[in-house]
Amino acid sequence: MFIIVGIMLTGVLVGYLFRSKKLSWIQSLITLFIWILLFLLGVDVGENQTIINNLHTLGVEALCISVASVIGSASFALILWRKANKKNKEGEEV
């Protein structure tokens, strides 16, 4: 756990040090790493026999959790958006 936090803090430090530089290529690199991580996650799930055997039940649970997460995120984003716009109309800083 400390290694993960340390890596994150190192990334924050590097980002802070290079904040004045234009790093336009970093977005493509992040996208590439996300695709690689998703592929490796799929490989790990595909080789796990327990997950494959219980995929029909896991799929329903995953669908319910996903729908609830999307609805919750969208609801809180809408509340935050309305609150931010209300403050902007009143002339206050966000």
C-alpha positions in Angstrom: 0.0 0.0 0.0 2.8 2.4 0.8 4.4 1.7 -2.6 1.2 2.7 -4.3 0.8 5.9 -2.3 4.5 6.6 -2.9 4.1 6.2 -6.7 1.1 8.5 -6.7 3.0 11.1 -4.7 5.9 10.8 -7.0 3.6 11.4 -9.9 2.2 14.5 -8.2 5.7 15.8 -7.6 6.7 15.3 -11.2 3.5 16.9 -12.4 4.2 19.9 -10.1 7.7 20.2 -11.3 6.7 20.1 -15.0 3.5 22.2 -14.7 4.9 25.0 -16.9 5.9 22.6 -19.7 3.5 21.6 -22.4 3.2 17.8 -22.2 0.7 17.2 -25.0 1.9 13.6 -25.5 1.0 12.6 -22.0 -2.7 12.1 -22.8 -1.9 9.5 -25.4 0.4 7.7 -23.1 -2.3 7.6 -20.4 -4.8 6.2 -22.9 -2.3 3.6 -24.0 -1.6 2.5 -20.4 -5.4 2.3 -19.6 -5.9 0.0 -22.7 -3.0 -2.2 -21.6 -4.4 -2.4 -18.0 -7.9 -3.3 -19.3 -6.4 -6.0 -21.5 -4.4 -7.5 -18.7 -7.5 -7.4 -16.4 -9.4 -9.3 -19.1 -6.6 -11.9 -19.3 -6.6 -12.3 -15.5 -10.4 -12.7 -15.4 -10.4 -15.1 -18.4 -8.0 -17.5 -16.7 -9.8 -17.5 -13.4 -12.1 -20.6 -13.6 -14.2 -19.5 -10.6 -15.2 -16.2 -12.3 -15.9 -18.0 -15.6 -18.1 -20.6 -14.0 -20.1 -18.0 -12.1 -20.2 -15.4 -14.9 -24.0 -15.5 -15.2 -24.6 -14.4 -11.5 -21.6 -12.0 -11.5 -23.0 -10.4 -14.6 -26.3 -9.5 -13.0 -24.6 -8.2 -9.9 -22.1 -6.2 -12.0 -25.0 -4.7 -14.0 -26.9 -3.6 -10.9 -23.7 -2.1 -9.4 -22.9 -0.3 -12.7 -26.4 1.1 -13.1 -26.5 2.3 -9.5 -23.0 3.9 -9.9 -24.0 5.7 -13.1 -27.2 7.0 -11.6 -25.5 8.1 -8.4 -22.6 9.8 -10.2 -25.0 11.6 -12.6 -27.2 12.8 -9.8 -24.4 14.2 -7.8 -22.8 15.8 -10.9 -26.2 17.5 -11.6 -26.4 18.8 -8.1 -22.9 20.1 -8.2 -23.5 21.7 -11.6 -26.6 23.4 -10.5 -24.9 24.7 -7.3 -21.9 26.0 -9.3 -24.1 27.7 -11.9 -26.2 29.3 -9.1 -23.1 30.8 -7.5 -21.9 32.1 -10.9 -25.3 33.8 -11.5 -25.0 35.5 -8.1 -21.6 36.8 -9.0 -19.7 34.7 -6.4 -16.5 32.9 -7.0 -16.7 29.1 -7.4 
